[in-house]
Amino acid sequence: MSTKINTEKTPFPSGRAGDGLNRFSNRVDNYIKFRPSYPEEVIVFLKKNGMLNEQTVVADIGSGTGISAELFLKNNNIVYGVEPNKEMREAAERLLKDYSNFKSVDATAENTGLENNSVDLIVAGQAFHWFDKEKCKEEFKRILRPGGTVVLMWNDRRTDTTQFLQAYEDFIKMFATDYLEVNHKNIDEKIFNNFFEGACLPDRQAYKMESFLNYQHFDLEGLKGRILSSSYMPAEDHTDFNYMMSVLKKIFTRFAENGKVNLEYDTKVYYGQLLK
């Protein structure tokens, strides 16, 4: 069951900006089945660079269905999964029920309800672009212990390294409702620098980035599920749905090899500390 630690809620509608709170509610099943996980190399990297060990207490903010949380639970960490969306949070509770170290929290990025100085590492996987940047930064400062680290990571889908990926990107732009507006690629260097307070640190870089190769192999049904896991793509009750699926089938038929197509990602990890 989820944990309600603090009953005083933020005036913001969600831990994600705008309508982000509910836009994944009808996407949960496809999200679980078809969204990419994160490579184990992320854990190896964080350990090697002194940001993670088995005693590290992790707050996974915007934890969704638990994809990023499980990465740290497998490392035996205590993980607080902070997720405001009921359907996604309950999915994580089901999927991660065998991990006694998982603590599900019904709260937002801007008001986590966690105690002061209670976590060593804050993680946001595929979620930071939904947050109110200034409000969550103050909240992160409050809950982080001295010397704690913030890790913001995305599976950044490649869009032009193969002909299939080019066609897939064109397909998304053709049918998506608000893809360009909500795309995490809108988070640029200036936003990262402001968040990690680069203006206050003129003598050193405010944050660093590491990238890891990630990929998924899909048959046609899997590719359909991957499309439907994205909140900006028309759902089954949309007037464009059948036409969209017919175009997707044509793309798949053209580019599939041995009955599969490959989605390629750069798992990008942005990390640094926040000034108290």
N, C-alpha and C positions, 0 to 999 in steps of 0.2 A: 504493500500500500504506500501511497505517497505521504511525504512528511510535510506538514504545515508548521513551519518554525516560527513565523512572524505573521500575525493576522493583519498588520497594517500594510495595506497595498499601495503601490505607486499610483499616482493619478494617470500615468501613461496607460494606454489600452492594453499593452502587452509587453513582453520582453523583446518583441520584434516591432519595428516601426510600422506605422500605418495599419493596414489590415492583415499584417503578418501573423497575428495570433491564430486566426481560424482558417487561413488559406490552405493549410495542409490537412485539415480534418478529414476530407474525403479522399486523401491520397495515401493513407497510412499503409494499407496492405501492399500496394505497389512500392512504396518507399522502403518497406522492410525487405521485400524480395529483390529489388532491382537497383537500389542505390549502391554505389561503390563503398567498400570499407576503406580503411587507411592502412598503408603498408607497415609491416612490423619494423621497418627501418626507422620509423619515427620514434619508437620507443628506444631503440638502440642509440639513436642520435641524442635524445634528451638525456639518457644515462651517461653517455660518453662526455657530454658537456656540463655535467653536474647539476642538471635541472630536475632530475628524477632518480629516486631510488624506491625500494619497497615500502619505506616509511612515509613517503610523500602523500599528503592529503590533497586530493584533486577536487576542484569544483568544475564540472562540465556544464557550461552555461549555454542554454538553448540546446539541451542534450537530445531533443527529439526522440527517436525510437531507440536510442542507446548505441548507435554505431560507434561513435568516438569513445563513449564511456567504456565499452567492452574492451577496447584496446588497453586501457589502464587497469581494468579489473583483472585481466589476464596476467598483469604484472603484480597482482596482489595488493594494489593500492585501494585505500578507501576513496570512493568516488561519490560526491554529491551531484546527482543529475538534476539540474535546475531547468524545468520546462513548464511553460504556462499553458500549452495546448493540451487539453484533457485527453484527446484521442491518442496523440503521440506519446504522452507521458504514460498512459496506461499500457500502451504497447511495449514500452521499455520495461515496465514493471513485470510484464509477462515474460518477455524474452530474457531478462536478466535475473529472474527469480532465484536461480541457483547460486548467484553470487551474494554471499552474506555481506560483503563490503559495499554493496550498492545501496545508496540512500536517495530515494526519489523525493524531489522537493517541488511542490506546486508554487512556483514563484517566477519572477521575471529577472532579466539581466540588470534592470535598473534598481530592483529591490529584491535581492535574493533571499532575505530573511535569515541568512547565515550569520553566525556570531562574528564579532570583531576579531581580526587577527587569527582566523580559524583554519585557513588553508594555505598550502605551500605553492600550489600550481593552479592557475586558472586556464582552462582550455575552452575554446569556442570553435567547434567544427562545423563548417558550412552554415554559420549562423551570425557572425559579427555584423554583416551588412544589414541585418534586420534591427540592430540595436540603436538606441539613442546614444551616440558616442560619448557625449559629455557626461550624461547621467550615469552610464554604466562604468565609465572610468572612475568616477568618485566612489561608486559602490565597490569596484574591484580594489581600490586602495584601502577601503575600510575592512574588507574581509581577508586581504592578503597578510600573511606574516612578514616581518622584515626579511628582505632578501628574496621574497617570493617572485615568481615569474608568470608572465602572461603569454600564452601561446594561442595564436589565431591561425587556423588552418583551413584550407579548402582543397578539394579535388577539382583542380582547374582543367576542365575538358579542353583538349586540343581541338582546334577548329580548321586547321589548314595543312596538316602534315601528310594527309593522304587524300585521294580523290573522294573516298567515302566520307571522311570527316568534313570535307568542304560541302558535299551534298547534304549531309546531315545538318550542318549549321544553317545552310540556306533553307532547308525544310523547316527548321525551328522558327526562323525569322518569318517565314511565310505564314505559319499557322498560329504562332504564339500570341497571347493577348497583351501582355505587358513585359515581355522578355527583356527589352532594352532598359526599361525603367528599374527592374528589380535585380538585374544581373550583378553578381558579386564582383565582376570585373570593373564595376563603377568605383570600387574602393581602390584609390590610387595612392601613390607614394606620399602625397601631401596629407591625406587623411591618416595614413599610418604614422607619419612623422608627428602630426598634431596629437594623435592619441598617445603615442609614447613620449610626448613632450620634448621633441627634438629642439624646439626653440629655446628650451631651458638648458640644453646640453650642447653648446656650440663647439666644445672641444672633443666631442666623440659622437659616433653614430647612435641614434636613439634606439634603433631596433636592427635586427638582422633577419635574414631570410635564408632558408634552406629548402631545396626542392628534391622530390623523389618521384621516380617513374611509377605509375600505377595504370591499371588497365582492366577492362571487362570484355568478355567474349559472349556474344548473344546470338541465339537463333531468332527467328522472326517474332515469336511470342515474347521472348525476353526483351527484344528491342521495343515492342509495343508497351510492355510494362515499364520500361525505363522512361519512355516518353510520358506515360501517364503518371509517373511519380513526380513530375515537375508541375508546380502550381500554376505556371504560366501557360500550360498547354490545355487545349479544350478537353473537357471531360466527355464521358459517353453520352450525356444528354445535350451536348452542344450541336447546333445545326451543321457545323463543319466536320463533325467527328468522322463520319463514314468516308467522306472525301479525303480527309487527312490520312486515315488508315490505308486507303487505296494508294495514295502517293508514297507512303512509307513502305508499303509492300514492293512497289516498283523500285524504290531505291535499294531496298534489301536484295531483291532479285538481281539487280545489276552488279552489286559489289560483293555479295557474299562469296566466301571461299570455303568449301567443305561444309556448307550450311551455317556458317557463322560470319559475323562482322565484328570488328574490334573497335571499342571505344578506348581512346588513350587519354591519360590524365597526367598532369604534373601536380603531385601533392605538394602544395606550397605551405611552408610553416614559417610564420612571422613571429618573432619572439623578442622579448625584452622585459625590462622592469619599469615600474611606474614610480615617480617621485612622490613620496609621502607629503 
